[in-house]
């Protein structure tokens, strides 16, 4: 690990960052270069795809995946999202529409560079309402504006008390749509599904997720060797590269470094300075990643976040297409970001216990209704049943107009005080 100084008005700490995470600076440019080259090769096809849909479906057909949400994150981190959002609003998209969508509209229309979050015109787009209903209207709108074909998956949601027979019917319904997607691919780009290639793609993806799961297991350690400052960038291979080997080597190096530091008892902060272990629910504020460094200056470290975990769920080995489609359908229907409320509460309680969480941060993201739905109930249950402090704050993932610096600093300081009181009470009881 190398060390990076961070500071707040009240204190100053040295935060360790994983050296291996720096290698993402080579992996992302490789992807960007491939995306650029792909634009000039007539027989190379590309597609836009949304989160929650298996990117392996594209790699299995040798289709280059473009991910508007990922590109929007880049725009946010590069501090250009506001200009793109305001441009989209000038076209008539309202303030309440998803800031990722508006960033994408602005980025595409203004033809900004891929390094700033720009994105090329695809050969087709594929979407679903799995996580967010906006995904469907967003891609329908852009497909119409770009005049490209679109395939929409209709994925049922598993609500409380859904029977096993209904779940099976849902799964069969999703699998039938995957077969329809195979036909769509043949009709649209003239490629038939190659079972051998698809199985190899799934196996590579499984290997990538297994490595991610192991990294997450080490985050349980005190002091934790991996924090949100690392995982924010580390999820890139899970978002766009599952199915190819490029990301596997990256995660292998990451895991090796984590194992070495756990063996030495080292973490992001020295053990005596890791005071509060936090869970963060929601999409981060990409334009304000400094927020998480501010927390660490108080000895408060995000050691678990469903957002990054959800991109690398564990999955079984499969050696045939039928079983592979069953696993894929399960993943599309059920993952942490679309758990029903009762399952979400149980999931949070389990994480809080296993990761020894001292406090929870809930980002009520104005651009992501599904992720913030039920947060007040979630907050109440955590505080009531576990006695764990919860800070719920309203913000936005890509629109900096929703972030008030002084107000957030005040809320952080107040939350730290509550954390200290809560932890002291638990230790003395």
C-alpha positions as CSV (number, residue, x, y, z in Angstrom):
1,X,0.0,0.0,0.0
2,X,1.0,3.6,-0.5
3,X,-0.1,6.4,1.7
4,X,-2.2,9.5,1.0
5,X,-2.7,12.5,3.2
6,X,-6.3,13.7,3.7
7,X,-7.6,16.3,6.0
8,X,-10.6,18.1,7.4
9,X,-10.9,21.4,9.3
10,X,-10.8,19.4,12.6
11,X,-8.2,16.7,12.1
12,X,-5.6,15.1,9.8
13,X,-4.9,11.4,9.1
14,X,-2.9,9.2,6.9
15,X,-5.0,6.9,4.8
16,X,-3.6,3.8,3.2
17,X,-4.7,3.0,-0.3
18,X,-4.2,-0.3,-2.1
19,X,-1.3,-0.1,-4.5
20,X,-3.0,-2.6,-6.8
21,X,-6.0,-0.3,-7.2
22,X,-3.7,2.0,-9.1
23,X,-3.6,-0.6,-11.9
24,X,-7.1,0.4,-12.8
25,X,-5.5,3.4,-14.4
26,X,-4.2,0.9,-17.1
27,X,-7.4,-1.2,-17.3
28,X,-9.8,1.7,-17.9
29,X,-7.7,3.3,-20.7
30,X,-7.5,-0.1,-22.3
31,X,-11.3,-0.3,-22.3
32,X,-11.6,3.3,-23.6
33,X,-9.2,2.6,-26.4
34,X,-11.1,-0.6,-27.4
35,X,-14.3,1.4,-27.4
36,X,-12.8,4.1,-29.6
37,X,-11.3,1.6,-32.1
38,X,-14.6,-0.3,-32.2
39,X,-16.3,2.8,-33.7
40,X,-14.1,2.6,-36.8
41,X,-14.4,-1.1,-37.5
42,X,-17.6,-1.9,-39.5
43,X,-17.9,-5.5,-38.4
44,X,-17.4,-4.8,-34.7
45,X,-20.7,-4.2,-33.0
46,X,-21.5,-2.4,-29.7
47,X,-24.5,-2.0,-27.5
48,X,-25.6,0.1,-24.6
49,X,-26.6,-1.9,-21.5
50,X,-28.0,-1.0,-18.1
51,X,-27.0,-2.1,-14.6
52,X,-28.7,-5.3,-13.4
53,X,-28.5,-6.9,-16.8
54,X,-25.8,-9.5,-17.3
55,X,-23.0,-7.9,-19.5
56,X,-22.0,-11.5,-20.2
57,X,-24.9,-11.6,-22.7
58,X,-22.9,-9.2,-24.9
59,X,-19.4,-10.6,-24.4
60,X,-20.9,-14.0,-25.2
61,X,-21.8,-12.7,-28.6
62,X,-18.6,-10.7,-29.0
63,X,-20.5,-7.5,-28.7
64,X,-18.6,-4.6,-27.1
65,X,-20.5,-3.3,-24.1
66,X,-21.1,0.4,-23.5
67,X,-22.5,1.5,-20.2
68,X,-24.1,4.9,-20.0
69,X,-24.3,4.8,-16.2
70,X,-20.6,4.1,-15.9
71,X,-19.8,6.9,-18.3
72,X,-22.1,9.2,-16.3
73,X,-20.1,8.4,-13.2
74,X,-17.0,9.5,-15.0
75,X,-18.6,12.8,-15.9
76,X,-19.6,13.3,-12.3
77,X,-16.1,12.5,-11.0
78,X,-14.6,14.8,-13.7
79,X,-16.9,17.6,-12.5
80,X,-18.6,18.1,-15.9
81,X,-22.0,16.4,-15.1
82,X,-23.7,19.7,-14.1
83,X,-23.2,21.2,-17.5
84,X,-24.5,18.1,-19.2
85,X,-27.5,17.9,-16.9
86,X,-28.4,21.5,-17.5
87,X,-28.1,21.0,-21.2
88,X,-30.6,18.1,-21.0
89,X,-33.0,20.2,-18.9
90,X,-32.8,22.9,-21.6
91,X,-34.3,20.3,-24.0
92,X,-37.2,19.8,-21.7
93,X,-36.1,17.0,-19.3
94,X,-37.2,18.1,-15.9
95,X,-35.2,18.5,-12.7
96,X,-36.7,15.4,-11.2
97,X,-35.5,13.1,-14.0
98,X,-32.6,10.8,-13.2
99,X,-29.3,12.7,-13.3
100,X,-27.6,9.7,-14.9
101,X,-30.0,9.9,-17.8
102,X,-29.6,13.7,-18.2
103,X,-25.8,13.3,-18.0
104,X,-26.1,10.7,-20.8
105,X,-28.3,12.9,-23.0
106,X,-25.8,15.8,-22.6
107,X,-22.7,13.6,-23.1
108,X,-24.1,12.0,-26.3
109,X,-25.4,15.2,-27.8
110,X,-22.4,17.3,-27.0
111,X,-20.0,14.5,-28.2
112,X,-17.6,15.0,-25.2
113,X,-14.6,12.7,-25.0
114,X,-14.8,9.3,-23.5
115,X,-12.3,10.4,-20.9
116,X,-14.9,12.9,-19.7
117,X,-17.8,10.4,-19.8
118,X,-18.6,10.6,-23.5
119,X,-20.2,7.6,-25.2
120,X,-20.5,6.4,-28.8
121,X,-23.6,5.6,-30.8
122,X,-24.4,1.8,-30.3
123,X,-25.7,-0.7,-32.9
124,X,-28.5,-1.4,-30.5
125,X,-29.5,-0.9,-26.8
126,X,-30.7,-3.4,-24.3
127,X,-32.5,-2.5,-21.0
128,X,-34.8,-3.7,-18.2
129,X,-36.8,-2.3,-15.3
130,X,-35.1,-4.6,-12.9
131,X,-33.5,-1.9,-10.6
132,X,-35.1,1.2,-12.0
133,X,-38.2,1.9,-14.2
134,X,-36.3,4.9,-15.6
135,X,-33.9,2.5,-17.4
136,X,-36.7,1.5,-19.7
137,X,-37.9,5.1,-20.6
138,X,-34.3,6.3,-20.7
139,X,-33.2,3.7,-23.3
140,X,-36.4,4.0,-25.3
141,X,-35.9,7.7,-25.5
142,X,-32.3,7.4,-26.6
143,X,-33.0,4.6,-29.0
144,X,-35.6,6.7,-30.7
145,X,-33.3,9.7,-30.8
146,X,-30.4,7.7,-32.2
147,X,-32.6,5.5,-34.4
148,X,-31.2,2.2,-33.2
149,X,-33.0,-1.1,-32.3
150,X,-33.9,-1.8,-28.6
151,X,-34.6,-4.9,-26.6
152,X,-36.4,-4.6,-23.3
153,X,-36.4,-7.3,-20.7
154,X,-39.5,-7.4,-18.5
155,X,-38.2,-8.7,-15.2
156,X,-40.8,-9.5,-12.4
157,X,-40.0,-8.3,-8.9
158,X,-40.1,-10.8,-5.9
159,X,-42.2,-9.1,-3.2
160,X,-42.9,-10.3,0.3
161,X,-44.4,-13.8,0.6
162,X,-43.9,-14.6,-3.1
163,X,-44.5,-18.4,-3.3
164,X,-42.0,-20.8,-4.6
165,X,-44.3,-21.8,-7.5
166,X,-44.6,-18.1,-8.5
167,X,-40.8,-17.7,-8.3
168,X,-40.4,-20.6,-10.7
169,X,-43.0,-19.1,-13.0
170,X,-41.1,-15.8,-12.9
171,X,-37.8,-17.6,-13.6
172,X,-39.3,-19.4,-16.6
173,X,-40.6,-16.1,-17.9
174,X,-37.2,-14.5,-17.7
175,X,-35.5,-17.5,-19.3
176,X,-38.0,-17.3,-22.2
177,X,-37.0,-13.7,-22.8
178,X,-33.3,-14.6,-22.9
179,X,-34.1,-17.0,-25.7
180,X,-36.0,-14.2,-27.4
181,X,-33.0,-12.0,-27.0
182,X,-30.9,-14.7,-28.8
183,X,-33.3,-14.4,-31.7
184,X,-33.2,-10.6,-31.5
185,X,-29.4,-10.8,-31.8
186,X,-29.6,-13.0,-34.9
187,X,-32.1,-10.8,-36.5
188,X,-30.3,-7.5,-35.6
189,X,-26.6,-8.3,-36.1
190,X,-26.7,-11.7,-37.8
191,X,-25.0,-13.6,-35.0
192,X,-26.2,-16.9,-33.6
193,X,-25.6,-17.9,-30.0
194,X,-22.6,-20.0,-29.5
195,X,-23.1,-22.2,-26.4
196,X,-19.5,-23.0,-26.0
197,X,-18.5,-19.4,-26.1
198,X,-21.3,-18.4,-23.7
199,X,-20.3,-21.1,-21.2
200,X,-16.7,-19.9,-21.3
201,X,-17.9,-16.3,-20.8
202,X,-20.0,-17.4,-17.7
203,X,-17.0,-19.3,-16.3
204,X,-14.7,-16.2,-16.6
205,X,-17.4,-14.1,-14.9
206,X,-17.8,-16.6,-12.1
207,X,-14.0,-16.5,-11.5
208,X,-14.2,-12.7,-11.3
209,X,-17.1,-12.7,-8.8
210,X,-15.3,-15.4,-6.6
211,X,-12.3,-13.1,-6.3
212,X,-14.6,-10.2,-5.3
213,X,-16.3,-12.3,-2.7
214,X,-13.0,-13.2,-1.1
215,X,-11.9,-9.6,-1.1
216,X,-15.2,-8.7,0.7
217,X,-14.6,-11.4,3.3
218,X,-11.3,-9.7,4.3
219,X,-13.2,-6.4,4.8
220,X,-14.6,-8.0,8.0
221,X,-11.1,-7.8,9.5
222,X,-10.1,-5.1,12.1
223,X,-8.5,-3.0,10.9
224,X,-10.2,-3.4,7.5
225,X,-7.7,-3.6,4.6
226,X,-10.2,-2.3,2.0
227,X,-12.5,0.7,2.1
228,X,-14.9,2.5,-0.2
229,X,-12.1,4.7,-1.5
230,X,-10.7,1.5,-3.2
231,X,-13.9,-0.3,-4.1
232,X,-15.4,2.7,-5.9
233,X,-12.8,2.2,-8.7
234,X,-12.4,-1.5,-8.2
235,X,-15.9,-2.4,-9.4
236,X,-15.1,-1.4,-13.0
237,X,-14.2,-4.9,-14.1
238,X,-17.4,-6.2,-12.5
239,X,-19.5,-3.6,-14.4
240,X,-18.0,-3.9,-17.8
241,X,-15.5,-6.8,-18.0
242,X,-17.2,-9.9,-16.5
243,X,-16.9,-12.6,-19.1
244,X,-13.4,-11.8,-20.3
245,X,-10.1,-12.5,-18.5
246,X,-8.8,-8.9,-18.4
247,X,-10.3,-8.2,-15.0
248,X,-9.4,-11.5,-13.4
249,X,-5.7,-10.7,-13.2
250,X,-6.5,-7.3,-11.7
251,X,-8.6,-8.9,-8.9
252,X,-5.9,-11.5,-8.3
253,X,-3.3,-8.8,-7.7
254,X,-5.8,-7.0,-5.5
255,X,-6.6,-10.0,-3.4
256,X,-2.9,-10.9,-3.0
257,X,-2.1,-7.4,-1.6
258,X,-5.1,-7.6,0.7
259,X,-4.0,-11.0,2.1
260,X,-0.5,-9.7,2.7
261,X,-1.7,-6.8,4.7
262,X,-4.2,-8.8,6.7
263,X,-1.3,-11.1,7.6
264,X,0.7,-8.1,8.8
265,X,-2.3,-6.7,10.7
266,X,-2.4,-3.6,8.6
267,X,-5.4,-1.7,7.4
268,X,-6.6,1.5,5.7
269,X,-5.9,3.1,9.0
270,X,-3.8,1.7,11.9
271,X,-5.9,-0.4,14.2
272,X,-5.9,2.1,17.0
273,X,-7.2,4.8,14.6
274,X,-10.1,2.7,13.1
275,X,-12.7,4.0,15.5
276,X,-16.0,3.5,13.6
277,X,-16.9,0.9,11.0
278,X,-19.7,2.1,8.7
279,X,-22.1,0.7,6.1
280,X,-23.1,3.0,3.2
281,X,-26.3,2.3,1.3
282,X,-26.9,4.0,-2.0
283,X,-25.0,5.2,-5.0
284,X,-22.1,7.6,-4.0
285,X,-22.0,11.2,-4.9
286,X,-19.6,11.0,-7.8
287,X,-18.8,14.7,-7.8
288,X,-18.0,14.6,-4.1
289,X,-15.9,11.4,-3.5
290,X,-14.0,13.6,-1.0
291,X,-17.0,12.9,1.3
292,X,-15.6,9.5,2.1
293,X,-12.2,10.8,2.9
294,X,-13.7,13.3,5.2
295,X,-15.3,10.4,7.1
296,X,-11.9,8.7,7.4
297,X,-10.4,11.7,8.9
298,X,-12.6,11.0,11.9
299,X,-11.5,7.4,12.0
300,X,-14.9,6.4,10.4
301,X,-14.4,3.9,7.5
302,X,-17.0,2.5,5.2
303,X,-16.3,-1.2,5.4
304,X,-19.4,-2.5,3.5
305,X,-21.6,-1.1,0.8
306,X,-24.3,-3.1,-1.0
307,X,-23.7,-1.0,-4.1
308,X,-20.3,-2.4,-5.0
309,X,-21.1,-5.9,-3.5
310,X,-24.1,-6.3,-5.8
311,X,-22.0,-6.2,-8.9
312,X,-20.2,-9.5,-7.9
313,X,-22.7,-12.0,-6.5
314,X,-21.5,-15.5,-6.0
315,X,-22.7,-18.0,-8.5
316,X,-22.3,-21.7,-9.0
317,X,-20.3,-23.5,-11.8
318,X,-22.4,-24.4,-14.8
319,X,-21.5,-26.7,-17.7
320,X,-24.6,-26.4,-19.8
321,X,-26.8,-23.6,-21.3
322,X,-30.0,-24.6,-19.4
323,X,-28.4,-24.3,-16.0
324,X,-26.5,-21.1,-17.0
325,X,-29.8,-19.4,-18.0
326,X,-31.4,-20.4,-14.6
327,X,-28.5,-18.7,-12.8
328,X,-28.7,-15.7,-15.0
329,X,-32.4,-15.4,-14.5
330,X,-32.0,-15.6,-10.7
331,X,-29.4,-12.9,-10.7
332,X,-31.7,-10.6,-12.8
333,X,-34.6,-11.1,-10.5
334,X,-33.0,-11.0,-7.1
335,X,-30.0,-9.0,-5.9
336,X,-29.4,-6.7,-2.9
337,X,-30.5,-3.6,-4.8
338,X,-34.0,-5.0,-5.5
339,X,-34.6,-6.9,-2.3
340,X,-38.1,-6.4,-0.9
341,X,-38.2,-4.5,2.4
342,X,-38.3,-7.4,4.8
343,X,-35.4,-9.2,3.1
344,X,-33.5,-5.9,2.9
345,X,-33.9,-5.4,6.7
346,X,-32.7,-9.0,7.3
347,X,-29.8,-8.5,4.9
348,X,-28.7,-5.3,6.7
349,X,-28.9,-6.9,10.1
350,X,-26.7,-9.8,9.0
351,X,-24.1,-7.4,7.5
352,X,-24.1,-5.2,10.6
353,X,-23.4,-8.2,12.8
354,X,-20.8,-9.9,10.5
355,X,-18.9,-6.8,9.6
356,X,-19.1,-5.3,13.2
357,X,-20.8,-2.2,11.9
358,X,-21.0,0.8,14.3
359,X,-23.2,3.0,12.1
360,X,-25.1,3.2,8.9
361,X,-25.2,5.9,6.2
362,X,-28.4,5.9,4.0
363,X,-28.2,8.0,0.9
364,X,-31.7,9.0,-0.1
365,X,-30.8,9.6,-3.7
366,X,-33.2,11.9,-5.5
367,X,-32.2,10.3,-8.8
368,X,-32.8,6.7,-7.8
369,X,-36.2,6.1,-6.3
370,X,-35.9,2.3,-6.0
371,X,-32.7,2.4,-4.0
372,X,-34.1,5.0,-1.5
373,X,-37.6,3.5,-1.3
374,X,-38.2,2.2,2.2
375,X,-35.2,4.0,3.7
376,X,-37.2,5.5,6.6
377,X,-38.5,2.0,7.5
378,X,-35.0,0.7,7.2
379,X,-33.6,3.4,9.5
380,X,-36.2,2.8,12.1
381,X,-35.7,-0.9,12.2
382,X,-31.9,-0.7,12.5
383,X,-32.1,1.9,15.3
384,X,-34.9,0.1,17.1
385,X,-33.7,-3.5,16.8
386,X,-30.0,-3.0,16.9
387,X,-29.4,0.3,18.6
388,X,-27.1,1.3,15.8
389,X,-27.0,5.0,14.8
390,X,-28.2,5.8,11.3
391,X,-27.7,9.0,9.3
392,X,-30.2,9.4,6.5
393,X,-29.4,12.3,4.1
394,X,-31.0,13.5,0.9
395,X,-28.6,14.1,-2.0
396,X,-28.0,13.1,-5.6
397,X,-25.5,10.8,-7.3
398,X,-24.5,13.1,-10.2
399,X,-26.2,16.5,-9.7
400,X,-24.0,18.7,-7.5
401,X,-26.8,21.1,-7.0
402,X,-28.2,18.7,-4.4
403,X,-25.1,18.8,-2.2
404,X,-24.7,21.5,0.5
405,X,-21.1,21.5,1.7
406,X,-21.6,23.3,5.0
407,X,-24.8,21.4,5.9
408,X,-23.2,18.0,5.2
409,X,-20.1,18.9,7.2
410,X,-22.3,19.8,10.2
411,X,-24.3,16.5,9.8
412,X,-21.1,14.5,9.6
413,X,-19.7,16.0,12.8
414,X,-23.0,15.4,14.6
415,X,-23.1,11.8,13.4
416,X,-19.6,11.2,14.6
417,X,-20.6,12.5,18.1
418,X,-23.6,10.1,18.1
419,X,-21.3,7.2,17.0
420,X,-18.9,7.9,19.8
421,X,-21.7,8.0,22.4
422,X,-23.3,4.8,21.0
423,X,-20.1,2.9,20.8
424,X,-19.1,3.9,24.4
425,X,-22.5,2.8,25.6
426,X,-22.2,-0.6,23.9
427,X,-18.7,-1.2,25.2
428,X,-19.7,-0.3,28.8
429,X,-22.9,-2.3,28.8
